[in-house]
Amino acid sequence: MNVVGGQVSRSNSSMLHKRQNSDNFIDGRWYQSTTFTEDLGSYGGGVHQGSVWSRASSLRKASNGQVSTSELTPSLLDLHSFDTELLREMPKLQEGSLINHPVHGKSFDDLESFLSSAKLVNRSRGLPENNLQKSFSVDKERANNVAKIKVVVRKRPLNKKEVDLTEYVEKHEFVFDAVLNEDVSNNEVYAETVEHIVPLIFNRTKATCFAYGQTGSGKTYTMQPLPLKASQDILTLVNHRYQSQGFQLFVSFFEIYGGKLFDLLNDRKKLCMREDGKQQVCIVGLQEYRVSNVETIKDFIEKGNASRSAGTTGANEESSRSHAILQLCIKKSADGTESRPARVVGKLSFIDLAGSERGADTTNNDKQTRLEGAGINKITCFEGIH
Ligand SMILES: Nc1ncnc2c1ncn2[C@@H]1O[C@H](COP(=O)(O)OP(=O)(O)OP(=O)(O)O)[C@@H](O)[C@H]1O
């Protein structure tokens, strides 16, 4: 693999960090990438058939905590992820209608206080104080796009059916935040991607981790252990650092299959996705469960995984045919007790995307599998979701 720029390698592993170049198909192996985003507000999104969509510039939080307008580097893309809010089912809702509902926890109120207290608007644009209000609506919209993105590529070992085609592979250069070789364990993947984000969700942060890559590249293998490890760490914080502060952990799990939504923790009940007046995506009828011990979470995750739509493709015998979204939500009531309804404080979303499929991977597939593939590739664009 070609590498340019500085590298830092872990003393005890083959992890390589920062500014590395690689192919989607390198050294005869397929790669999948894990992307992690943190967001201060709402989410939108766009991933277009293997490439991450980015904007030319955005507000970005610097290491000193200030936000500045800057060009995005290739390794820090302004990708919107998508977020969901739970909505109780309402019998009179019409298909496709917009609905208003109390947005739990965050959004513009929190963001406004964040922006004004940090004087982000003035600092980032150099405007006089009295222009602050005038420019606020523009900045509010831009600040909603504030995102930190980390893109990590993991290389998997060849399987028995694969041959090493390294010498025939065209070389292309890409830049990632980290590249994890085939001897890196799932625990190390967790440490590299999710672990440091967990404490932030107790502080009004919503974050998304998703795996993206071709069918058979190892997305499910990589993603499946992450929510359980994150839950363990969340519960440790709830029971120790935040003991008696009224934080509660909730889990929900659903999939998008063939353009439809199914609740994986509620007998695959069909769900509706809607957008409210604040462009928040709402999953109507999705069940979420309060969890307070790791065993229960493990059971939920296993149950959800067992309910996922799976099939066989030319490239993967046990291919996920759906996009699966598992959310860990931290809530807290206003007074920290359980007597009042809890509101969302932060959320961690894990998205195991169905594999993007090349035509070459689907030549042996039957009609249903090909239609699934077309649907998967279409939905991967997240059109209509954000
Ligand atoms: N890092 C790894 N080490 C060992 N085996 C791996 C690794 N990554 C993936 N595999 C194996 O490769 C096969 C394909 O992996 P997986 O099902 O996770 O791919 P996928 O990208 O989720 O595919 P699809 O999109 O079709 O669902 C599985 O048998 C899995 O056990």
The ligand as an SDF file (V2000), in Angstrom:
LIG
                    3D

 31 33  0  0  0  0  0  0  0  0999 V2000
  -11.4230   -8.7090    9.7110 N   0  0  0  0  0  0  0  0  0  0  0  0
  -11.8950   -9.9310    9.4200 C   0  0  0  0  0  0  0  0  0  0  0  0
  -11.2490  -11.0260    9.8620 N   0  0  0  0  0  0  0  0  0  0  0  0
  -11.6980  -12.2650    9.5800 C   0  0  0  0  0  0  0  0  0  0  0  0
  -12.8050  -12.5170    8.8320 N   0  0  0  0  0  0  0  0  0  0  0  0
  -13.4870  -11.4710    8.3690 C   0  0  0  0  0  0  0  0  0  0  0  0
  -13.0650  -10.1350    8.6310 C   0  0  0  0  0  0  0  0  0  0  0  0
  -13.9480   -9.3030    8.0260 N   0  0  0  0  0  0  0  0  0  0  0  0
  -14.8580  -10.0850    7.4360 C   0  0  0  0  0  0  0  0  0  0  0  0
  -14.5950  -11.3790    7.6270 N   0  0  0  0  0  0  0  0  0  0  0  0
  -15.3750  -12.5120    7.0980 C   0  0  0  0  0  0  0  0  0  0  0  0
  -15.7140  -12.2000    5.7410 O   0  0  0  0  0  0  0  0  0  0  0  0
  -17.0500  -12.5950    5.4400 C   0  0  0  0  0  0  0  0  0  0  0  0
  -17.8580  -11.4030    4.9470 C   0  0  0  0  0  0  0  0  0  0  0  0
  -17.9650  -10.4650    6.0130 O   0  0  0  0  0  0  0  0  0  0  0  0
  -19.2950   -9.6500    6.3010 P   0  0  0  0  0  0  0  0  0  0  0  0
  -20.5050  -10.5360    6.2280 O   0  0  0  0  0  0  0  0  0  0  0  0
  -19.0590   -8.8790    7.5290 O   0  0  0  0  0  0  0  0  0  0  0  0
  -19.3000   -8.6940    5.0220 O   0  0  0  0  0  0  0  0  0  0  0  0
  -20.3270   -7.5070    4.7020 P   0  0  0  0  0  0  0  0  0  0  0  0
  -19.4890   -6.3830    4.1910 O   0  0  0  0  0  0  0  0  0  0  0  0
  -21.1800   -7.2210    5.8800 O   0  0  0  0  0  0  0  0  0  0  0  0
  -21.1540   -8.1250    3.5180 O   0  0  0  0  0  0  0  0  0  0  0  0
  -22.6810   -7.7580    3.0470 P   0  0  0  0  0  0  0  0  0  0  0  0
  -22.6650   -6.3370    2.6420 O   0  0  0  0  0  0  0  0  0  0  0  0
  -22.8910   -8.6810    1.8800 O   0  0  0  0  0  0  0  0  0  0  0  0
  -23.5520   -8.0600    4.2100 O   0  0  0  0  0  0  0  0  0  0  0  0
  -17.6120  -13.2010    6.7030 C   0  0  0  0  0  0  0  0  0  0  0  0
  -17.4670  -14.6030    6.6060 O   0  0  0  0  0  0  0  0  0  0  0  0
  -16.7160  -12.6680    7.8090 C   0  0  0  0  0  0  0  0  0  0  0  0
  -16.6120  -13.5650    8.9080 O   0  0  0  0  0  0  0  0  0  0  0  0
  1  2  1  0
  2  3  1  0
  2  7  2  0
  3  4  2  0
  4  5  1  0
  5  6  2  0
  6  7  1  0
  6 10  1  0
  7  8  1  0
  8  9  2  0
  9 10  1  0
 10 11  1  0
 11 12  1  0
 11 30  1  0
 12 13  1  0
 13 14  1  0
 13 28  1  0
 14 15  1  0
 15 16  1  0
 16 17  2  0
 16 18  1  0
 16 19  1  0
 19 20  1  0
 20 21  2  0
 20 22  1  0
 20 23  1  0
 23 24  1  0
 24 25  2  0
 24 26  1  0
 24 27  1  0
 28 29  1  0
 28 30  1  0
 30 31  1  0
M  END
$$$$
